[in-house]
Amino acid sequence: MTAPATSGGDVRALVLWDIDRTLVYVGEVDRTAYREAFAEVVGRPAERLPAKGTGVTMPLAIRGLLADNGVPEREAEELLPRMLVAVPLHFAARTDEVRRLGTVLPGAMGALKAVAAEPDLVATVLTGNLEPNARIKLGVFGMDRYVDAGVGGYSSDDAHRPALVAVAQRRAGERYESTFHKGNTVIVGDSLEDVRTGLEGGAHVVAVASGTTPADRLAEAGADVVLPDLTDSGRLIQEIRVLTDTA
């Protein structure tokens, strides 16, 4: 998606979508890419794989993968850059599996369209995915039409997820000639990491209980709003506008 014709003065808020278990679920394809990349780079099979549904950024997940499988720290530091190249390549090779096995979560497409249709909202992504993986997931399901992926925050930019808020705010601010800050930025995500990212990075959080974390834990962690899913796009828009004072 290219930047729409919206002028800077018309843009009032930034919406940062998480991808995995908020918009889509791709099953074991991510973990298969980890497994294949590990075997290629390390030269032996991985016995343990990263936990599911945590929201941890891919660089940190790969560090954990190396450590959990007995790769010495010094060697892991040397292998990490190679893994960061290999994982997206193996994931891309399984794009057909993403399409065949992946699932768009309830209400996700409608919610994306609803946010994208609001002329004063800029929609992009903030994700623990490396950028190539994120773009495949968005593209396979046609979601790239409803977000400006070029101004998103990816773990390719920084392994520390809260730092990605400022990355997206800066990129979106430059493109849309606007200033984005905590008061007019909202993360929509499913994990405790999404909540932490908002609290530490500077954004409101609309949590969605569509992943592995129950609604009460998302609320206890500090989410501003918790929704059961994304099927009520009208309420989502309303909550975004209340949080960003754009009602």
KEKESE-691029 format. One record per residue: x, y, z negated of N, C-alpha, C in turn. Coordinates in steps of 0.001 Angstrom, whole numbers. Example, Ala and Ser with C-alpha at 12.3 -4.5 7.8 and 13.67 -1.06 7.14 Angstrom:
<pts>
PT      n_px      n_py      n_pz     ca_px     ca_py     ca_pz      c_px      c_py      c_pz
PT     13190     -5690     -7800     12300     -4500     -7800     13200     -3300     -7800
PT     12850     -2250     -7080     13670     -1060     -7140     12900        30     -7870
</pts>
This chain:
<pts>
PT      n_px      n_py      n_pz     ca_px     ca_py     ca_pz      c_px      c_py      c_pz
PT       843     -1194         0         0         0         0       873      1236         0
PT       608      2182       855      1322      3442       846       565      4438         3
PT      1247      5529      -346       604      6531     -1183      -600      7122      -464
PT     -1753      7188     -1119     -2931      7763      -494     -2802      9269      -350
PT     -3792      9851       304     -3710     11273       593     -4064     12151      -593
PT     -4200     11563     -1765     -4533     12320     -2964     -3455     13354     -3236
PT     -3842     14574     -3523     -2854     15600     -3835     -2464     15516     -5295
PT     -1274     16019     -5617      -772     15934     -6981     -1733     16517     -7996
PT     -2394     17634     -7630     -3287     18268     -8577     -4523     17450     -8882
PT     -4858     16493     -8021     -6047     15669     -8228     -5786     14457     -9117
PT     -4527     14081     -9269     -4181     12884    -10024     -4136     13201    -11513
PT     -4825     12386    -12298     -4937     12698    -13720     -4454     11589    -14631
PT     -4372     10352    -14154     -3949      9260    -15026     -3295      8144    -14228
PT     -2453      7371    -14918     -1693      6271    -14329     -2143      4964    -14967
PT     -2514      3999    -14135     -2942      2682    -14614     -1898      1657    -14210
PT     -1344       966    -15195      -275        -4    -14980      -820     -1413    -15206
PT      -962     -2157    -14124     -1500     -3516    -14203      -391     -4529    -14488
PT      -595     -5364    -15490       175     -6595    -15610      -350     -7554    -14535
PT       445     -8558    -14188        32     -9476    -13120      -364    -10851    -13660
PT       578    -11560    -14271       336    -12948    -14664      -640    -13055    -15815
PT     -1684    -13846    -15609     -2729    -14128    -16582     -3605    -12912    -16891
PT     -3334    -11805    -16210     -4247    -10665    -16229     -5012    -10611    -14912
PT     -4266    -10678    -13815     -4866    -10666    -12479     -4897    -12049    -11853
PT     -3797    -12788    -11987     -3687    -14097    -11351     -3018    -15098    -12282
PT     -3204    -16363    -11955     -2479    -17446    -12613     -1952    -18358    -11522
PT      -644    -18584    -11510       -42    -19369    -10423       431    -20744    -10890
PT       -75    -21195    -12013       239    -22541    -12460      1711    -22747    -12735
PT      2246    -23839    -12224      3622    -24224    -12510      4629    -23696    -11488
PT      4197    -22862    -10557      5101    -22461     -9485      6283    -21663    -10026
PT      6034    -20750    -10964      7137    -19999    -11566      8147    -20941    -12217
PT      7641    -21886    -12996      8525    -22792    -13721      9270    -23726    -12770
PT      8629    -24083    -11673      9322    -24886    -10666     10494    -24111    -10079
PT     10290    -22815     -9836     11378    -21980     -9319     12520    -21895    -10325
PT     12196    -21775    -11607     13233    -21789    -12642     14016    -23102    -12594
PT     13265    -24191    -12517     13887    -25518    -12543     14831    -25699    -11350
PT     14364    -25326    -10175     15172    -25507     -8973     16393    -24591     -8969
PT     16207    -23360     -9418     17338    -22423     -9459     18382    -22883    -10462
PT     17933    -23392    -11601     18868    -23877    -12611     19704    -25022    -12053
PT     19049    -25983    -11413     19770    -27125    -10850     20780    -26664     -9802
PT     20396    -25690     -8984     21291    -25196     -7942     22492    -24467     -8528
PT     22264    -23596     -9488     23322    -22728    -10006     24174    -23440    -11051
PT     23534    -24190    -11942     24264    -24837    -13035     24801    -26201    -12618
PT     24107    -26852    -11694     24593    -28135    -11195     24064    -29340    -11920
PT     23037    -29165    -12732     22402    -30285    -13432     20953    -29906    -13727
PT     20091    -30876    -14007     18682    -30565    -14280     18508    -29824    -15610
PT     17512    -28989    -15672     17145    -28327    -16924     16226    -29253    -17715
PT     16535    -29423    -18983     15691    -30267    -19837     14573    -29461    -20497
PT     14791    -28152    -20671     13784    -27294    -21299     13532    -26090    -20400
PT     12268    -25698    -20268     11887    -24569    -19440     11284    -23465    -20304
PT     11233    -22226    -19798     10663    -21128    -20585      9213    -21395    -20976
PT      8833    -20877    -22124      7458    -21021    -22591      6501    -20296    -21655
PT      5265    -20752    -21628      4254    -20161    -20747      3542    -18995    -21432
PT      3167    -18012    -20627      2236    -16988    -21079      2737    -16025    -22127
PT      4056    -15876    -22267      4584    -15003    -23316      4687    -13546    -22878
PT      4797    -13305    -21574      4981    -11946    -21085      6418    -11479    -21124
PT      7328    -12347    -21549      8747    -11990    -21595      9255    -11759    -20173
PT     10112    -10780    -19992     10624    -10484    -18652     11460    -11654    -18122
PT     11476    -11781    -16807     12202    -12885    -16177     13696    -12913    -16532
PT     14405    -11781    -16559     15814    -11854    -16953     16004    -12431    -18356
PT     15125    -12060    -19293     15239    -12613    -20645     14837    -14084    -20668
PT     13829    -14443    -19870     13429    -15849    -19782     14562    -16695    -19208
PT     15274    -16151    -18233     16388    -16892    -17626     17549    -17015    -18609
PT     17812    -15956    -19365     18834    -16058    -20425     18474    -17176    -21399
PT     17207    -17200    -21797     16758    -18241    -22707     16861    -19620    -22100
PT     16542    -19721    -20814     16641    -20992    -20098     18068    -21520    -20138
PT     19033    -20655    -19889     20438    -21069    -19914     20852    -21482    -21322
PT     20480    -20669    -22309     20859    -20980    -23693     20211    -22265    -24181
PT     18919    -22434    -23882     18180    -23610    -24364     18673    -24905    -23730
PT     19359    -24767    -22608     19885    -25958    -21938     21390    -26100    -22089
PT     21914    -25486    -23139     23285    -25734    -23539     24369    -25067    -22728
PT     24023    -24018    -21983     25045    -23294    -21227     25738    -22325    -22186
PT     27045    -22419    -22367     27760    -21512    -23280     27539    -20054    -22905
PT     27558    -19183    -23915     27213    -17778    -23705     28075    -17112    -22637
PT     29375    -17344    -22678     30254    -16702    -21705     29926    -17174    -20288
PT     29682    -18472    -20137     29331    -19014    -18829     27965    -18492    -18384
PT     27040    -18350    -19347     25709    -17859    -19025     25769    -16445    -18469
PT     26642    -15606    -19017     26778    -14240    -18528     27261    -14225    -17081
PT     28086    -15181    -16726     28588    -15264    -15351     27518    -15814    -14406
PT     26690    -16717    -14923     25687    -17357    -14067     24408    -16550    -13928
PT     24131    -15659    -14876     22871    -14912    -14858     22633    -14159    -13543
PT     23612    -13410    -13011     23354    -12712    -11734     22984    -13669    -10601
PT     23595    -14837    -10584     23268    -15816     -9549     21861    -16348     -9743
PT     21472    -16554    -10987     20111    -17019    -11268     19071    -15974    -10862
PT     19393    -14700    -11073     18452    -13637    -10727     18240    -13524     -9221
PT     19192    -14023     -8454     19035    -14105     -7003     18315    -15390     -6609
PT     18689    -16488     -7258     18168    -17801     -6868     16687    -17979     -7206
PT     16253    -17493     -8353     14859    -17702     -8757     13874    -17109     -7742
PT     14040    -15841     -7316     13109    -15315     -6301     13165    -16070     -4975
PT     14332    -16552     -4596     14429    -17300     -3341     13648    -18601     -3426
PT     13771    -19301     -4537     13025    -20551     -4699     11528    -20287     -4831
PT     11170    -19178     -5478      9755    -18845     -5587      9181    -18513     -4207
PT      9928    -17751     -3418      9466    -17376     -2077      9280    -18603     -1192
PT     10137    -19594     -1399     10023    -20819      -605      8747    -21585      -931
PT      8108    -21242     -2041      6882    -21917     -2462      5658    -21000     -2364
PT      5734    -20017     -1478      4617    -19090     -1317      3322    -19812      -954
PT      3416    -20841      -129      2211    -21597       228      1586    -22253      -994
PT      2424    -22687     -1938      1892    -23280     -3167      1219    -22228     -4033
PT      1781    -21031     -4060      1136    -19936     -4794      -264    -19717     -4239
PT      -378    -19698     -2924     -1667    -19490     -2266     -2629    -20655     -2540
PT     -2086    -21859     -2519     -2941    -23050     -2639     -3315    -23336     -4087
PT     -2389    -23141     -5006     -2612    -23515     -6399     -2980    -22337     -7295
PT     -2672    -21123     -6833     -2926    -19950     -7656     -4405    -19611     -7749
PT     -4753    -18872     -8790     -6139    -18500     -9056     -6232    -17014     -9376
PT     -7179    -16342     -8756     -7504    -14971     -9140     -8415    -15046    -10358
PT     -8066    -14361    -11418     -8826    -14468    -12662    -10165    -13733    -12559
PT    -11149    -14158    -13360    -12502    -13603    -13262    -12529    -12077    -13337
PT    -13139    -11478    -12324    -13310    -10028    -12307    -12106     -9242    -11855
PT    -10963     -9904    -11654     -9731     -9175    -11384     -9786     -8370    -10092
PT    -10279     -8999     -9023    -10304     -8286     -7752    -11269     -7103     -7803
PT    -12416     -7297     -8402    -13365     -6197     -8530    -12826     -5061     -9371
PT    -12115     -5409    -10437    -11536     -4379    -11297    -10451     -3599    -10565
PT     -9613     -4308     -9813     -8590     -3632     -9017     -9219     -2656     -8030
PT    -10249     -3124     -7325    -10921     -2271     -6341    -11554     -1057     -7018
PT    -12142     -1270     -8187    -12822      -177     -8885    -11832       906     -9302
PT    -10699       492     -9846     -9687      1471    -10257     -9123      2192     -9037
PT     -8841      1428     -7977     -8276      2021     -6766     -9222      3018     -6120
PT    -10515      2844     -6332    -11510      3729     -5723    -11648      5057     -6452
PT    -11066      5155     -7637    -11151      6402     -8393    -10062      7355     -7902
PT    -10412      8481     -7289     -9410      9326     -6640     -8412      9982     -7578
PT     -8740     10083     -8866     -7818     10736     -9798     -6989      9739    -10605
PT     -7095      8442    -10276     -6293      7420    -10944     -5262      6859     -9975
PT     -4020      6735    -10434     -2974      6056     -9670     -2822      4662    -10244
PT     -2978      3643     -9417     -2863      2256     -9866     -1578      1642     -9330
PT      -795      1054    -10235       401       325     -9840       572      -849    -10800
PT      1758     -1425    -10875      1975     -2586    -11734      3119     -2328    -12706
PT      3022     -2969    -13846      4129     -3053    -14800      4197     -4512    -15212
PT      5274     -5180    -14847      5305     -6639    -14947      6661     -7171    -15361
PT      6633     -8291    -16046      7867     -8987    -16379      8461     -9738    -15211
PT      7761     -9771    -14085      8276    -10405    -12879      9418     -9596    -12274
PT     10348    -10280    -11656     11260     -9621    -10742     10441     -9097     -9572
PT     10864     -8000     -8968     10045     -7364     -7940      9690     -8296     -6776
PT     10622     -9105     -6241     10225     -9976     -5131      9102    -10938     -5511
PT      9158    -11501     -6702      8112    -12422     -7154      6776    -11701     -7303
PT      6832    -10504     -7890      5605     -9737     -8088      4944     -9417     -6759
PT      5724     -9011     -5785      5142     -8627     -4493      4541     -9830     -3768
PT      5140    -11006     -3946      4550    -12209     -3359      3188    -12482     -3987
PT      3110    -12418     -5299      1852    -12699     -5981       763    -11705     -5573
PT      1113    -10443     -5497       140     -9443     -5076      -283     -9654     -3626
PT       691     -9937     -2765       420    -10066     -1346      -386    -11294      -988
PT       -92    -12420     -1632      -800    -13668     -1333     -2302    -13520     -1555
PT     -2675    -12775     -2597     -4098    -12657     -2925     -4719    -11346     -2431
PT     -3968    -10593     -1618     -4495     -9351     -1066     -4642     -8234     -2078
PT     -3963     -8350     -3205     -4071     -7333     -4242     -3183     -6122     -3967
PT     -2224     -6285     -3086     -1313     -5187     -2774     -2046     -4020     -2120
PT     -3250     -4249     -1613     -4040     -3162     -1013     -4582     -2204     -2056
PT     -4616     -2626     -3311     -5280     -1842     -4349     -4323     -1277     -5396
PT     -3026     -1448     -5189     -2020      -854     -6070      -919      -244     -5214
PT      -284       782     -5727       885      1348     -5064      2107       692     -5685
PT      2478      -469     -5134      3556     -1259     -5719      4892      -536     -5683
PT      5036       452     -4818      6294      1170     -4698      6634      2022     -5905
PT      5645      2321     -6749      5930      3129     -7938      5813      2302     -9222
PT      5822       980     -9094      5673       115    -10258      6946       -42    -11054
PT      6822      -746    -12191      7963     -1082    -13030      8125     -2593    -13069
PT      9316     -3061    -12741      9596     -4495    -12623     10793     -4860    -13496
PT     10889     -6131    -13856     12036     -6533    -14665     13334     -6475    -13881
PT     13250     -6309    -12560     14438     -6021    -11759     15031     -4671    -12160
PT     14179     -3773    -12671     14625     -2444    -13071     15260     -2448    -14456
PT     14704     -3243    -15360     15204     -3292    -16739     14631     -4542    -17396
PT     15470     -5285    -18081     15005     -6498    -18755     14189     -6179    -20002
PT     14306     -4947    -20497     13566     -4513    -21688     12228     -3961    -21236
PT     11187     -4709    -21469      9882     -4380    -20871      9367     -2986    -21240
PT      9463     -2523    -22492      8972     -1172    -22788      9640       -78    -21961
PT     10879      -298    -21513     11566       699    -20699     10913       875    -19339
PT     10117      -104    -18908      9501       -45    -17590      8371       981    -17512
PT      7831      1364    -18672      6794      2401    -18662      7370      3696    -18096
PT      8517      4091    -18607      9150      5327    -18130      9553      5217    -16664
PT      9966      4013    -16240     10321      3813    -14835      9119      4100    -13945
PT      7981      3504    -14280      6772      3697    -13476      6276      5138    -13561
PT      6331      5729    -14752      5885      7114    -14901      6726      8053    -14038
PT      8027      7822    -14016      8909      8675    -13207      8627      8505    -11720
PT      8554      7251    -11283      8313      6998     -9860      6972      7563     -9402
PT      5937      7303    -10193      4615      7801     -9828      4573      9325     -9884
PT      5244      9885    -10864      5277     11338    -10979      5914     11992     -9777
PT      7007     11399     -9290      7681     11950     -8124      6811     11834     -6871
PT      6170     10680     -6706      5378     10472     -5496      4111     11315     -5493
PT      3467     11421     -6645      2174     12091     -6695      2258     13512     -7248
PT      3475     13994     -7448      3697     15359     -7913      2882     15651     -9167
PT      2949     14720    -10114      2219     14831    -11367      3153     14441    -12507
PT      2723     14733    -13718      3491     14345    -14899      2714     13276    -15655
PT      3340     12124    -15829      2695     11036    -16565      3404     10817    -17896
PT      2609     10612    -18932      3110     10474    -20298      2154      9549    -21041
PT      2386      9376    -22333      1538      8441    -23081        60      8822    -23005
PT      -216     10119    -23036     -1603     10557    -23066     -2399     10207    -21831
PT     -1725     10020    -20684     -2479      9731    -19460     -1975      8474    -18747
PT     -1421      7541    -19520      -952      6265    -18969     -1598      5112    -19725
PT     -2107      4130    -18984     -2758      2961    -19590     -2196      1689    -18980
PT     -1804       752    -19846     -1426      -597    -19422     -2641     -1499    -19564
PT     -2891     -2315    -18546     -3924     -3345    -18629     -3207     -4691    -18586
PT     -3231     -5432    -19697     -2484     -6684    -19755     -3033     -7645    -20779
PT     -2514     -8873    -20764     -3100     -9947    -21567     -2263    -10414    -22748
PT     -1000     -9995    -22820       -93    -10605    -23796       324     -9637    -24909
PT       897    -10197    -25957      1459     -9369    -27021      2585     -8498    -26491
PT      3295     -8984    -25481      4344     -8174    -24863      3765     -6948    -24169
PT      2582     -7082    -23573      1930     -5926    -22965      1592     -4890    -24026
PT      1103     -5354    -25167       768     -4433    -26255      2033     -3760    -26773
PT      3079     -4534    -27022      4339     -3974    -27507      4905     -2970    -26506
PT      4782     -3295    -25227      5287     -2407    -24190      4614     -1046    -24266
PT      3306     -1042    -24477      2610       231    -24606      3008       984    -25852
PT      3058       283    -26985      3383       933    -28255      4783      1518    -28247
PT      5746       761    -27730      7132      1210    -27749      7507      2051    -26535
PT      6829      1796    -25406      7200      2481    -24175      6458      3777    -23941
PT      5315      3947    -24583      4572      5182    -24430      3406      5075    -23476
PT      2414      4239    -23829      1210      4104    -23007        91      3539    -23872
PT     -1135      3885    -23534     -2279      3223    -24150     -2371      1805    -23596
PT     -3071       925    -24321     -3191      -465    -23884     -4638      -922    -23901
PT     -5106     -1356    -22737     -6360     -2102    -22644     -5961     -3564    -22506
PT     -6138     -4330    -23578     -5773     -5739    -23560     -6947     -6573    -23057
PT     -6612     -7630    -22339     -7624     -8530    -21777     -7333     -9936    -22287
PT     -8305    -10551    -22934     -8099    -11869    -23544     -8243    -12976    -22508
PT     -7517    -12840    -21410     -7590    -13807    -20314     -6391    -14739    -20291
PT     -5445    -14508    -21197     -4235    -15320    -21221     -4218    -16281    -22382
PT     -3056    -16442    -23004     -2907    -17396    -24102     -3081    -16751    -25470
PT     -3274    -15439    -25527     -3387    -14731    -26807     -4831    -14379    -27099
PT     -5369    -14812    -28235     -6770    -14517    -28569     -7003    -13022    -28759
PT     -8257    -12620    -28602     -8622    -11211    -28704     -8251    -10610    -30053
PT     -8445    -11368    -31145     -8162    -10792    -32456     -6684    -10505    -32646
PT     -5821    -11336    -32083     -4385    -11085    -32198     -3959     -9885    -31368
PT     -4582     -9703    -30214     -4287     -8531    -29392     -4689     -7262    -30132
PT     -5834     -7302    -30798     -6282     -6144    -31558     -5367     -5878    -32748
PT     -4999     -6928    -33465     -4121     -6776    -34614     -2750     -6227    -34213
PT     -2311     -6555    -33006     -1004     -6095    -32538     -1000     -4620    -32194
PT     -2195     -4031    -32023     -2256     -2597    -31782     -2852     -2160    -30470
PT     -3484     -3084    -29733     -4147     -2683    -28484     -5244     -1672    -28790
PT     -5376      -665    -27940     -6411       349    -28140     -7799      -222    -27913
PT     -7900     -1092    -26916     -9172     -1719    -26541     -8874     -3167    -26181
PT     -9782     -4069    -26521     -9647     -5472    -26110    -10916     -5883    -25375
PT    -10739     -6368    -24140    -11858     -6860    -23337    -11755     -8378    -23218
PT    -12896     -9070    -23131    -12838    -10533    -22987    -12283    -10956    -21632
PT    -12554    -10150    -20600    -12078    -10428    -19242    -12262     -9142    -18436
PT    -12129     -9241    -17124    -12215     -8049    -16276    -13521     -7989    -15472
PT    -14511     -8745    -15885    -15734     -8827    -15089    -16583     -7560    -15151
PT    -16399     -6739    -16177    -17163     -5495    -16299    -16257     -4326    -15904
PT    -16144     -4081    -14601    -15237     -3033    -14129    -15704     -1647    -14564
PT    -17011     -1471    -14716    -17525      -192    -15183    -17021       141    -16578
PT    -17042      -867    -17460    -16539      -624    -18810    -15039      -362    -18784
PT    -14314     -1089    -17946    -12875      -867    -17845    -12585       580    -17466
PT    -13252      1083    -16443    -13056      2470    -16017    -13393      3424    -17161
PT    -14497      3141    -17847    -14908      3999    -18958    -13840      4032    -20052
PT    -13298      2851    -20396    -12280      2800    -21444    -11009      3543    -21018
PT    -10624      3390    -19758     -9443      4114    -19249     -9668      5610    -19365
PT    -10860      6070    -19019    -11136      7504    -19045    -11203      8048    -20478
PT    -11737      7282    -21397    -11769      7722    -22789    -10336      7826    -23335
PT     -9521      6806    -23061     -8152      6807    -23580     -7311      7930    -22998
PT     -7549      8259    -21739     -6736      9286    -21079     -7422     10645    -21044
PT     -8575     10752    -21696     -9322     12020    -21780     -9635     12554    -20394
PT    -10049     11639    -19502    -10411     12058    -18148    -11881     11774    -17849
PT    -12662     11592    -18886    -14090     11305    -18688    -14819     12510    -18122
</pts>
